Amino acid sequence: MKFRLILLPFVLGIAFLSTVWALLADTPETAVTPILPGSSLYKQIGGYANAIAQQGDYVYLGIGSRLDVYDVQDVANPVLVAQTGMLTYPIRSLDMLGNYAVASSLYGLYIFDLNDPLLPQLVTEYPLPSRIVTDVEISGTLAFVGETRWLSPGEGGLRILDLADPLNPIQLGLYSEGNSIEDFSLYGQYAYVSSCIYSDDSGCVQFFAVVDVSNPMAPIEISNVSDVEGTSSAIYSHYLYRKVSGFTVGIYDLADPSAPSLLSLSSFIPQFLSKIQIVGDKLYAFDSRVLLVYDLNTPTDPPPYGVYDPGVPAGPQSVAVAGDTAFIAYQVGGLRIIDISQDTLPQVGMYSPFGAPIAAINVEDYVYVLDENRSLYVIDATTPENPIERARYQHVARDEMQLVGSDLFLRGWLGLEVVDVTEPLTPTRRSNYMIPNSGAMQVEGDYLFLLDSRFQTDSLKIVDVTDRDQPVLAASIGTHNYFGAGLQVVGDYAYLGEVYCCSSSSQLTILDVSNPVQPQVVASQPVSYEVGSLVYLNGYVYTGGGGVQIIDVTNPLLPMYAGRYTITNALEYEYEVTAVDGYLYVAAHTDRSQAVNVILDVSNPTAPVEVGRYLHNNGLPLPVGDDIYTYVPAYQDGLLIYLDSNTPPQVNAGANVTAVEGSEITFSGMMMGPGLLSSGIQWDFGDGETAVATLNPTHAYGDNGTFTVTLTVTNILGLSDSDTLLVTVENQVPVVAAGADVLQTINTPIAFSGMFTDTGYLDTHTITWNFGDGTTVTGTLTPTHVYPAPGEYTVSLTIVDDDGGAGSDTLQATIQEGVVMVYLPVIVRTP
């Protein structure tokens, strides 16, 4: 029987399948990050926390498609101190190589330079020809990389890389070329490999091999046992622990490393054991939700040590340990820190960004993000390039939301929840309305239209929400033995996609809901394929399933089948649709199980035109936003924020200015538009000087003239705008001081000492002394002069700048006759 995606609510189904598609994805054509029409991605927050490493005072967390750095000197209060930009694909594993981190994605390796933990730098992106990287282990400067090829042609195997120069990885050897490596562990010179060989006849034949990797350029298989499962392994002392079924671990003795012997099969508590990891003397068993710890001091039958359950729906992925502290990458719980010296495993610290956003609504300066963790996050987007989590609200519903006034309607598998967000930072619950298996919803006026995804019940419930504190069922309607799969209410009509029980028979049912208490079926239109989501645009209904079915409902009483749109190489029965700003967004899966999203212009409804596409491992995100910013809740990739790339900044440099030489001018620029940062501000003052990162710089001109000042602003996408103003700088005459008056006698040298200042600090000057006796001297401020005759002389010092501006000052020189000494003879008389 064909898989029926619509048996789950839309967003939940897409979220679940996206994990499968991520594991089955073919070689990518492009990056998984979407390109929306006329916009570019420039910010990402949140996402699945899949990988963790610790070194010194820092913990490195692979979360979504980026690497976060946390300062954990105070484990009770870890602080996010740095993060990389968005990467091409999410990080799946993380290992340390000295001051470098080696991370894996689905399709290759990232190598980060962490010499300065506060400035993590991606220095190498090393693509691999396989389909998926399953495991990475570092030994010395070698990286052992397990790769799988799945069912498609291509390369797989255990690849050995030399990372002695992290900027230039070199492949040394490859074991089991073309086959799939599910998992491996290293012990001495051996690799213990769980793998499978694919063939057209028998599919996957699993085997367990021992490989000698002492010569990394030529790994040699020592032994091979067929039909032995194993998807996760780890080594303690000389024991190998391999997960061989959903909850069973095989324990092997490696006393003879070339020939491991099975000692026992131990049943572990979790019903679904996803992964095992050994650090120190403890084995960490990862369930889909909880972390179980076992004591390896009894290695052949390790007893349970403790259980850590933080109560989040998606669990541990990786552990790093320092002393008695374990740091856990919790898929939707972020960074969790526990004390492993106590078997109660108490949590001592955490840093929990939202993990898997599945819906978002933006209202003025806030974005409400609905998370898979059943949490509602309130994000302050006043500055979208620096979104800040302001509040978190734990709730029940988890699939869809709609804001009506100040009430937020949250819909989930268990029913409806109404939350009052009058105060955005303190959301409060108003009511719950329980309808199990509820599907899509829409609030129109005082009524909530809610799909019922159960068989043998009416497929549409209409709930009176006039009193938001006490919703009341007003009507129930639908076609017998059909369940609701798609819904949109437009005006007086509700368009309902219905699927018949246990087959692909579907129909579009049109209801007159002008009186919501007494809805009436007015028309129906059979649809050839099983419908999924449904959207109304300009008189046409588009339904997912069998491609996009197009139905003309310009006359709702006479719907007419108008055509079908399909995506080349896409699976026909797994389409989903939504609409944003008049565009139709279509999600499908290709023959190789790669999720593809296509953006259609449906201005001609029966002939859609593709205007954009992107590959995405997380199904169909539902964008929200305005003409400038678009927010995309991209599930495990986190919240993506796009910026309109068709809207450059708008800049005003300010009014023209008149000033004098040397005076300090304060400029006042203005800028408007999206994606603006202070680092994108550049001033050119027209005299060879510049200023950056401020709209209000100060500047002084050292010479007169007319200068063109240019303010250029470049936003985060590289779009620029410039504006100019004129600065007229007037000349300022020099201020002169000739010196103090002097008193001297004739023929005696007099040393003069003049001074001047000029705010035109780039001017050149002519210096002239006039001594008042008909003589002058130029070119010096400290001349010497001799007056031969007595008298009163006015001495002037004149300074002329290169623009003709002259300043003068005078002093008085009083010159006296010299004093004549007369010596008379001394006459001595005698009596």
PAGU-74592 format. One record per residue (C-alpha): y, z, x. Coordinates in steps of 0.001 Angstrom, whole numbers, padded with zeros to 6 digits, always signed. Each point is the difference from the previous one (the first is absolute). Last residue first. Example, Ala and Ser with C-alpha at 12.3 -4.5 7.8 and 13.67 -1.06 7.14 Angstrom:
REM residues 2
-001060+007140+013670 -003440+000660-001370 
This chain:
REM residues 831
+122508+051724+099839 -002678-002599+000303 -000313-002754-002493 -003228-001623-000990 +000262-003400-001491 -003047-001229-001998 -000083-003732-000196 -000108-001516-003485 -003218-001655-001492 +000584-002267-002976 -002986-000655-002393 +000506-003010-002314 -001838+000218-003509 -001217-003481-001268 +001958-001532-002786 -001610+000371-003401 -002283-002153-002148 -000679+000947-003624 -002883-002034-001494 -000098+000075-003761 -003111-001004-001924 -000883-002822-002314 -002764-001115-002365 -001156-003364-001217 -002587-001652-002261 -000503-003717-000424 -002334-001984-002273 -000183-003526+001300 -003667-000590-000904 -001192+000506+003549 +001538+003453+000061 +003478+000739+001459 +000657+003331+001706 +003600+000823+000989 +001001+002880+002301 +003752+000649+000222 +002087+001829+002648 +003569+000855-000891 +001927+000756+003240 +002691+002589+000563 +001623-000311+003421 -000388+000317+003751 -000745-003028+002119 -003012-001147+001956 -002572+000707-002809 -003572-000120+001181 -002941-000956-002309 -003726+000745-000226 -002167-001537-002764 -002643+001808-002055 -000666-001951-003209 -000602-003230+001860 +000158-003714-000655 +003691-000645+000160 +003055+001120+002010 +003675-000253-000759 +003323+000220+001883 +003501-000238-001344 +000866+003666+000455 -001428+001129-003331 -003520+000466+001299 -001565-002552-002351 -003783+000451-000064 -002253-002667-001564 -003675+000235-001007 -001761-002962-001689 -003019+000861-002195 -003437-001178-001123 -001242+000907-003474 -003619+001068-000697 +000912+003604-000706 +002501-001019-002633 +000729+003642-000721 +002402-000187+002955 +000998+002917+002204 +002556+000173+002773 +000811+001965+003177 +002606-000036+002764 +000061+001700+003418 +003026-000559+002270 -000061+000962+003688 +003576+000278+001408 +000637-000904+003622 +003199+001611+001481 +002793-002308+001054 +002480+001747-002246 -000758+003431-001298 -002257+000924-002889 -000012+001306-003531 -002641-001424-002421 -000397-000289-003766 -003587+000410-001293 -002473-002847-000530 +000119-003592-001214 -002116+000724-003111 -000987-003123-001980 -001724-000560-003360 -001380-003546-000045 +000751-002197-003001 -002701-000227-002737 -001093-003478-001027 -001252-000496-003525 -003670-000284-000934 -000778-002092-003053 -003550+000705-001179 -001474-002660-002262 -003006+000608-002242 -003453-001517-000149 -003114+000077-002166 -003662-000550+000789 -003288-000123-001895 -003546+000253+001286 -003621-000232-001149 -002439+001338+002619 -002359+001652-002487 +001271+003510+000804 +003564-000999-000716 +002471-001520+002450 +003690+000910-000238 +002671-001846+001970 +003597+001216+000261 +002306-002372+001864 +003451+000823+001412 +002281-002935+000798 +002675+001065+002464 +003683-000818+000131 +001776+001064+003166 +001192+003017+001915 -002018+001546+002759 -002271+003014+000479 -001319+000018-003554 -001313+003289-001432 -003146+000443-002086 -001403+002374-002601 -003186-000659-001975 -000378+000598-003721 -002969-002032-001293 -002279+001400+002676 -003197-001079+001787 +001610-002225+002629 +003230-000543+001912 +001263-002941+002048 +002512-000870+002742 +000719-003496+001296 +003495-000113-001427 -000899-001321-003454 -000978+003397-001407 -003607-000989-000683 -001613+002555-002340 -003766+000198-000689 -001812+001919-002781 -003791-000460-000240 -000870+003386+001495 +001877+001616-002883 -002702-001275-002340 +000281-002252-003031 -003088-001144-001878 +001724-001243-003126 +003669-000840-000572 +003453+001367+000648 +002117+000492+003089 +003454+001448+000677 +002149+000131+003104 +002749+002468+000829 +001492-000409+003468 +001782+002804+001830 +002576-001281+002469 +000929+001973+003103 +003353-001012+001460 -000135-001589+003424 +002236-002936-000792 +001727+000205-003322 -001503-000437-003443 -000170-002427-002925 -003225-000130-002015 -001582-002479-002418 -001972+001566-002857 -003699+000927+000090 -003187-001406+001529 -001581-000674-003368 -003714-000826+000038 -002550-001118-002564 -003603+000189+001142 -002424-002854-000666 -001843-000307-003327 -002782-002590+000094 -002380+002232+001957 -000282+002462-002876 -001550+003075+001601 -003539+001144-000556 -001358+003541-000028 -003755+000505+000262 -001490+003248-001275 -003351+000714+001618 -002544-002448+001429 -002798+001868-001799 +001541-000782-003407 +002738-002614+000330 +002672+001588-002175 +002624-002741+000476 +003681+000936-000099 +002568-002804-000139 +003573+000425+001204 +002949-002335-000540 -000262-001619-003431 -001669+003098-001434 -003257+001851+000364 -003611-000033-001107 -003044-001779+001410 -003455+000425-001562 -002580-000288+002768 -002932-002308-000679 -003202+000681+001890 +000052+002169+003097 -001269-002247+002756 +002982-002314-000211 +000514-003602+000916 +003341-001547-000819 +001358-002770-002134 +003309-001572-000932 +001648-002599-002200 -003076-001356-001801 +001009-002192-002925 -001264+000653-003518 -000457-003097-002210 -000475+001139-003609 +002833+002518+000104 +002622-002234+001643 +002287+002805+001188 -003294+001514+001098 +000777+000484+003704 -003151+001532+001399 -000651+002655+002658 -003544+000022+001362 -001940+003024+001194 -003271-000435+001884 -002719+002592+000486 -002627-001228+002460 -003493+000086-001443 -001167-003041+001958 +000025-002125-003173 +003553+001190-000555 +001107+002943-002095 +002825-000162-002529 +003444+001426-000615 +002723-001880-001884 +003692+000916-000056 +002043-001908-002581 +003698-000191+000789 +002724+000793-002531 +001295+003054+001844 -003478+001485+000387 -003020-000995-002066 -003629+001129+000155 -003349-001700+000240 -003594+000814+000975 -002760-002489+000793 -003627+000912+000678 -002116-002374-002072 +000762-003272+001746 -000678+001029+003583 +002666-001706+002097 -000680-003045+002178 +003124-001803-001260 +002063+002133-002339 -000307-000804-003669 +002465-000708-002812 -001131-000675-003544 +001563-001758-002945 +001946+000252-003232 -002336+001675-002519 +002003+000253-003213 +001128+003107-001886 +001015-000676-003601 +001409+003189-001539 +001735+000958+003269 +001971-003268-000072 +001259-000279+003574 -003437+001403+000740 -001248-002731+002340 -003055+001286+001860 -000591-000406+003748 -003293+001243+001478 +000363+000948+003670 -003240-000489+001898 -003211+000785-001793 +001506+003402-000739 +003648+001038+000058 +002129-000643-003048 +003343-001772-000247 +001798+000108-003358 +002785-002470-000647 +003266+000251-001923 +002240+000753+002950 -002406+002164+002017 -002693+002276-001449 -002556+001680+002295 -003690+000841-000298 -002510+001802+002203 -003694-000770-000203 -001498-002683-002170 -003662-001007+000059 +000017-003778-000009 +000238-002663-002678 +002806+001597-001980 -000084-000078-003785 +003402+000188-001741 +000812+002555-002653 +002607+000290-002721 +001821+002380-002338 -001796+003316+000533 +002054+002649-001776 +001573+003229+001206 +000798+002644-002632 +001598+002970+001769 +001593-002326+002533 +001962-001809-002743 +001259-003056+001894 -003383+000204+001693 -001309-003439-000976 -003103-000357+002131 -001173-002947+002092 -003555-000010+001316 -000807-001992+003126 -003738-000399+000203 -002940+000607+002262 -003714-000735+000202 -001213+000932+003505 -002892+002018-001346 -001138+003600-000405 +002532+001107-002610 +002619-002556-000879 +003214-000035+002013 +003468+000343-001513 +003413-000993+001319 +002717+001297-002313 +003423-001516-000543 +002124+002343-002091 +002685-001545-002183 +003253+001136-001581 +002004-000264+003230 -002305-000454+002973 -002921+002388+000511 -002366-000752+002860 -003643+000941+000382 -003141-000882+001938 -003637+001122-000010 -000514+001673-003385 -003580+000348-001202 -001885-002145-002456 -002853+001222-002196 +002131-000233-003165 +003450-001536+000554 +002905+002400+000340 +002151+002553-001775 +000952+003659+000147 +003235+001357-001412 +002474+002877+000263 -001748+002353+002442 +002418+002868+000618 +001814+000939+003211 +001201+003628+000046 +002524+000802+002749 +001367-003526+000026 +000936+000346-003658 +000692-003609-000920 -003173-000803+001918 -001945-001559-002888 -003199-001369+001504 -001422-003448-000688 -003611-000353+001132 -001455-003413+000765 -003659-000949+000600 -001357+001658-003127 -003332+001594+000772 -003479-001320+000541 +000506-000544+003719 +002423+002088+002046 +002980-001437+001895 +002605+001300-002448 +003347-001639+000624 +003197+001939-000586 +003147-001003-001883 +002484+002876+000050 +002517+000165-002805 +003512+001399-000309 +001718-003065+001419 -002559-002114+001831 -002259+001747+002486 -002708-002094+001633 -003488+000932+001118 -002975-001544+001793 -003390+001666-000342 -001191+003370-001249 -003555+000963+000853 +000350+003386-001690 +003002+000474-002292 +001614+003393+000649 +003668+000412-000740 +001692+002418+002380 +003501+001360-000457 +003396+000892+001440 -000780+000382+003694 +002948+000820+002242 +001468-002040+002859 +002240+002067+002319 +001593-002356+002524 +000885-002649-002563 +001710+002460-002385 -000184-001947-003239 -003490-000889+001198 -001939+001277-003049 -003702-000800+000317 -002216-001404-002762 -003755-000217+000716 -002458-002417-001541 -003771-000342+000104 -003002+000848+002125 -000201-003240+001955 +003715+000109+000644 +003391-000652-001528 +003250+001617+001058 +003045-000262-002272 +003193+001103+001738 +002673+001331-002287 +003682-000128+000976 +000647-003186-001944 -003348-001703-000200 -001673-000298+003410 -003431-001623+000093 -003037+001031+001999 -003463-001252+000912 -003262+001163+001547 +000020+003674+000948 +000222+002350-002956 -000715+003676+000709 +003085+001286+001781 +001198+001706+003174 +003719-000533+000552 +001553-000566+003393 +003651+000166+000975 +002559-001323+002488 -001972-002495+002089 +002518-001852+002143 +000552-003741+000271 +001830-001059+003189 +000590-003751-000211 +000530+000470-003736 +003035+002245+000523 +000508+001538-003426 -003753-000474-000324 -000920+003631-000679 -003717-000106-000791 -001445+002052-002856 -003770+000126+000323 -002352+000267-002982 -003419+001231+001013 -003394-000948-001342 -001256-000554+003567 -000061-003727-000774 +003792+000222+000108 +002740-000779-002485 +003331-000583+001725 +003328+000733-001694 +002846-001643+001895 +003403+001657-000084 +003569-001162+000637 +000448-001933-003253 -003361+000098-001723 -002916-001637+001794 -003492-000011-001462 -003221-000114+002024 -003723-000456-000518 -003191+000231+002072 +001144+002017+003001 -002914+000917+002280 +000716+002851+002399 +003173+001845-000786 +001203+001893+003020 -001879+003220+000742 +000720+001948+003150 -002289+002989+000213 -000501+003405+001609 -002304+002970+000325 -002793-001005-002367 -002766+002563+000116 -003426-001188+001209 -001915+002802-001744 -002330-000051+003020 +002820+001339+002156 +000700-001316+003512 +000453-003424-001609 +003599+000635-001072 +001151-002982-002058 +002782-002621+000222 +000400-002784-002567 +002006-003162+000683 +000296-002453-002897 -001656+001018-003253 -000883-003448-001344 -002489-000851+002756 -000074+003322+001768 +000468-000468+003737 -001120+003412+001217 +001311+002178+002817 -002384+002771+001047 +001296+003136+001702 -002210+002452+001893 +000577-001687+003358 +001503-003442-000638 -002054-002141-002367 +000484-003510-001443 -001696-001001-003259 -000254-003304-001895 -000340-001341-003547 +000116+003014-002289 +000262-000404-003763 +001198-001905-003004 +000478+001974-003224 +002042+002921+001378 -001101+003592-000514 +000503+001290+003535 -003759+000510+000445 -001144+001373+003360 -003611+001157+000228 -001510+002310+002615 -002697+000544+002613 -003057-001658-001527 -003114+000381+002199 -000890-002573+002673 -003730-000720+000116 -000815-001535+003381 +003338+000975+001544 -000005+003720-000747 +003278+000667+001796 +001054-003093-001905 +001698+001916-002817 +000784-002247-002970 +003374-000775-001639 +000426-001634-003401 +003214-001855-000851 +000607-000782-003650 +000920-003033-002157 -002140-003059+000738 -002098+002222+002235 +000647+000130+003702 -002431+001992+002118 +001567+001692+003031 -002520+001196+002593 +001116+002924+002094 -000632+001042+003607 +002937-001944+001451 +000935-002945-002186 -002705-001889-001875 +000754-002562-002731 -002021-001021-003041 +000902-002559-002645 -000293-000852-003694 -002480+002628-001169 -000337-000417-003740 -001781+002865-001716 +001497+002379+002512 -002316+002870+001014 -001779-001602+002914 -003718-000641-000018 -001377+000063+003532 -002529-002558+001233 -001850+001186+003063 -000897-000546+003636 +000314-003782+000328 -000586-001060+003604 +002568-001822+002104 -001492-002299+002668 +002460-001055+002702 +001783+003338-000067 -003224+001906+000769 +001137+003483-000965 +001896-001835-002734 -001603+001856-002918 +000898-001513-003379 +001264+001713-003161 +000048-002153-003153 +002669+000894-002525 -000576-000233-003761 +002633-000018-002773 +000467-003627-001051 -002493-001302+002530 -000617-000312+003760 +003013+001850+001401 -000783+000314+003682 +000139+003111+002204 -000943-000512+003668 -000975+003006+002049 +000318+000385+003760 +003086+002267-000160 +001663-001095-003218 +000159-003684-001004 +001450-001748-003069 -001136-002613-002500 +001072-001857-003123 -001528-002888-001961 -003706+000222+000733 -002964-001688-001620 -003195-000845+001856 -001702-003192-001151 -000639-001215+003561 -000325+002094+003187 +001458-001536+003175 -000386+001077+003585 +001640-000476+003395 +002708-002506-000987 +002020-000999+003062 +003797+000003+000285 +001250-002568+002546 +003671+000383+000906 -000083+003703-000794 -002651+000563+002660 -001097+003545-000800 -000035-001131-003632 -003743+000443-000624 -000545-000537-003722 -002263+002029-002280 -000437-001673-003375 -000305+000994-003660 -000662-002798-002465 +001050-001245-003404 -001078-003351-001428 +002881-001299-002116 -000637-002996-002257 -003652-000994-000012 +000046-003771-000391 +003510-001016+001078 -000166+002306+002978 +002096+002941+001090 -000896+002336+002830 +000977+003621-000374 +001296+002691+002294 -000200+003640+000904 +000552+000272+003751 -000757+002754+002444 +001973-000849+003144 -001400+001070+003345 +001374+000670+003469 +000842+003612-000727 -000039+000509-003752 +002068-002310-002216 -000218-000227-003808 -000170-003027-002321 +000781-001097-003554 -000486-002883-002449 -000081-002699+002650 -000451-003332-001749 -001544-002980+001743 +001665-003026+001588 -000415+001203+003560 -002387+002902+000319 +001727+001403+003106 +003261-001311+001440 +001398+000491+003504 +003106+000327+002145 +002932-000850-002251 +003325+000676+001684 +002800+002000-001595 +003467-000779+001405 +002663+002539-000930 -002453+002876+000292 -000661-000925+003647 -003212+001893+000754 -000921-000960-003581 -003228-001908+000809 -001652-001088-003246 -003622+000198-001156 -000897-001684-003297 -002937+001223-002057 -000783-002780-002444 +001668-002370-002413 +001068-003613+000011 +000391-002425-002825 -001669-001465-003043 +000311+002083-003161 -002436+002564-001309 +001324+003043+001829 +001343-000745+003476 +000178+003583+001264 +001643+001363+003121 -000616+003050+002160 +002490+000379+002842 -000769+001756+003282 +003236+000585+001927 -000255+000539+003738 +002573+001855+002079 -002078+003160+000134 -002185-000170-003085 +001924-000754-003206 -001861-000456-003286 +000922-002360-002847 -001748-000503-003340 -000268-002430-002927 +002402-002800+000950 -000258-002598-002765 -000393-003789-000178 -000514-000741+003666 +002227-002200+002156 +002019+002933+001361 +003782+000204+000236 +001644+002152+002689 +003427+001329-000924 +001455+001556+003136 +003135+002005+000809 +000654+001831-003278 +002513+002643+001090 +000105+003662-000951 +003448+001437+000741 -000192+003752-000616 -003377+000148+001718 +001583-001353+003222 -002949-001146+002062 -001501-000987-003354 -000459-003748+000617 -001934-001331-002991 -002979-002381+000049 -000968-001726-003252 -003458-001481-000368 -001510-002714-002158 -000844-001317-003451 -000569+002925-002334 +002306+002206+002017 -000819+002013+003088 +002164+002374+001981 +000120+000655+003741 +002568+002621+000927 +001570+000054+003470 +001025+002981+002083 -003502+000373+001392 -002189-002162-002226 +000004+001794-003364 -001995-001183-003014 +001014-000999-003550 -001914-001582-002858 +000821-001947-003197 +003692-000934+000410 +001338-002126-002852 +000783-003684+000692 +003003-001960+001311 +001851+003072+001190 +003033+001643-001564 +002390+001559+002488 -001140+002912+002078 +000540+003618-000828 +001738+002983+001524 +000626+003745-000340 -001942+001028-003115 -000062+003787+000253 -003082+002179-000359 +000837+003414-001464 -002961+002352+000090 -001228-001696+003144 +003173+001004+001833 -000279-002045+003192 -001229-002720-002348 +002621-002726+000566 -001154-002922-002124 -000073-003710+000914 -000665-002642-002658 -001688-003362+000644 +000455-002794-002533 -001793-002171-002544 -001168+002767-002302 -000239+003203+001939 -001412+000100+003506 +000887+003511+001080 +000892+001091+003539 +000148+003744+000608 +002323+001361+002667 +000337+003191+002031 -002588-001042+002574 -002088-002933-001195 -001490-000445-003462 -001535-002992-001751 -000280-000963-003684 -001197-002863-002167 -000142-000997-003676 +003085+001421-001717 +000417-002373-002947 +003581-000977-000782 +003445+001543+000115 +003206-001729+001060 +000886-003619+000743 +003355-001611+000768 +001385-003451+000797 -001945-002524-002018 +001889-003196-000706 +001375-001465-003194 +000788-003336-001633 -003238-000263-001934 -002275+002890+001040 -001827-000154+003313 -003071+002200-000169 -001505+001986+002860 -003624-000939+000683 +000975-002192+002924 -001106-003600-000120 -003187-002055-000214 -002269+002976+000466 -003613-000371+001130 -002028+001018-003033 +000299+003360-001721 -003135+001862-001014 +001126+003507+000901 +003522-000492-001332 -001498-001669-003059 -001992+003138-000755 +003035+002251+000355 +001980-002413-002120 -002629+000245-002705 +000824+003610-000749 +003762-000508-000040 -000314-003133-002135 -002138+001838-002503 +002297+003004-000054 +003017-002232-000550 -001583-001904-002842 -001797+002742-001864 -003712-000355+000680 -002405-002092-002069 +002419-002834+000723 -001686-000804+003278 -003193-001029-001723 -002537-001098+002608 -002045-002883-001399 -003429+000851-001243 
